[in-house]
């Protein structure tokens, strides 16, 4: 007969892994076999459209808080998946693209022009990984999975700031 303590921990581990898998894959979008990173970035539009204009005078704090929450959940979920499946940075994890894209949009109105511009610029930085983005990818576990896309989001935010706020594009 099996140890009852051991029996109880199996469903919890399974639930934890499945929850992490659901979140890290952007509700399974990352499992679509064509361009998972690009599709994952598109998932980032959903929280932006829902939350970006909420909060009144606290709108910017709202955007930063929601982005930080996705980032922290992403670290947890990515760590669980990386450690469970023993893969360094599987392409089906897309919560990093979602968080990075959200970083790129902080402080910008979610107009179709801004969403498209940030999307294209973010994908450029995420795919090419100019220095020091690649360095962040080498950090351990879920933090490494998330960090390079956050830096790509920061690069995108800087370009967006120049184009939208300074040049009025």
N, C-alpha and C positions, 0 to 999 in steps of 0.2 A: 504494500500500500504506500502511496506517495505521501510525502510530508505535506500537511495541509498548508503550512506557511509558504512552501514553494508553489503550491497550486494557486494560492491567492495572488502571488506576484505576477504570474504569467499574463492574465487579462490586463492588469495595470500597465505592464510593459508594452503589450500589444496596443492598447489604447493610446499610450504615450507616443509610440512610433507612428501609428496611423494619424494621430492629430498632427504630429510634426511633418509627416509626409504631405498631408492635405494642405497645411499652411505653406510649407517650403515650395511646393509645386504650384502655388497660386491657384488652388482649387483644381488641381490636376492639369492645368493648362501646360505646365512644363513637360508633361508626358506626351503631348502632341509631337509627333516625330519630325515635323518641319519647323525650323527656326524657333526653338523654344525660348531663347533669350529675347527675341523680337516680340513674340506673342506675350511673354511674361511682362515685358515693358508696357505693352498695351493694357494689361490688367491694371497697371498703375493709374490709368485714367479713371477707373471706377472710384477709388477713394478721393481722388482729386475733384471729380465732378460732384461727389456727395458732400465733402467737407470743406472745400477750399474757400467758399464764400460765407461760411457760417462763423459766428462768434462776434459779430459786430466790431467793436473797438479792439477785441482780442483775437481778431482773425489771424494775424501773423503768429501769435502764440499757439493758436489752435493748429495751424499748419505744421509748425515745428513739433508740437506735442504728438500729433498723429504720426508724423514721419518718424519721430524717435520711437514711438510704440512699435511701428512696423519693423524698424531696425532691430530693436531688442528682441521682439518675437522671432525675427529672422535669424538672429544669432542663436537663440535657443533651438529653433526648429532645424536649422542647418547643422548645428552641432550634433543633435540626435541622429539625423540622417547620415552624416559623414561617419560618425562613430558606429552606427548600426550596420551600415552597408560597406564600410571600409573603403569608401571612394573619397578622394581629396576634394574635388569640386565638381560633382556631376552636373551636366548641363540641364538636367530636368529640375534642378533647384532654381527657381526664378524669383523668389522673394527678394533676392538681392537686386535684381533689375527693378522690381516694383519700388523698393525703398530708394534706390539711386535716382530713378525718374522723379519720385516725389521730392527728393532733395533739389533736383533741378528746377522744380516748379514753385518752390517756396517764395512767396512774395509776388508772384505773377498771377494775373487774372487767368482763369482757365478758358480763354478764348480758343477757338479751333486753330488760329494762327500760332498762338503761344504753345499750345499742346503739340502741334506738328513740329514747330521749330525745335522745341526742347527734345522731342522724340528723336528727330534726325541727329541732332548734335550729341545727345546722350548715346545713341547707338554707335556713332562714330568713335567716341571716346571709349566706350565699353568694348568695342571690337578691337580697336588698334592698341589700346592700353599704353599710351605714351607715359614716359617716366613722370612721377614715381608710381603710377597706378599698378604696374606689374609687381612692384615690391610689396604692396599691400595684399596682393593675391597670395603671397607666400606665407602670410601669417597663419598661425595654427587654427585648425578646426573651423567652426562656424564663423568665427570672427574674420578669418581670412576670406571665407566665401563672401561675406557681406562687405568687408572694408574696401575692396577694389571698386565695387560699384558705387559706394558712397563717394569715393574720391572722383570717379567719373561724373557723378552727379554734381559735385562741387565745381569741377571744370566746366560742366555744362551751365551751371548757374552763373559763373563768371562771364561766359560768352553771352548768355541770355541777358545779363545785366548790361553789358556793353551794347548789345544790339537793341534791346527794348527800351531800357531806361536812358542810356546816353545818346544813342543814335535815332531813337524813335521808330525803329523798324516795326 
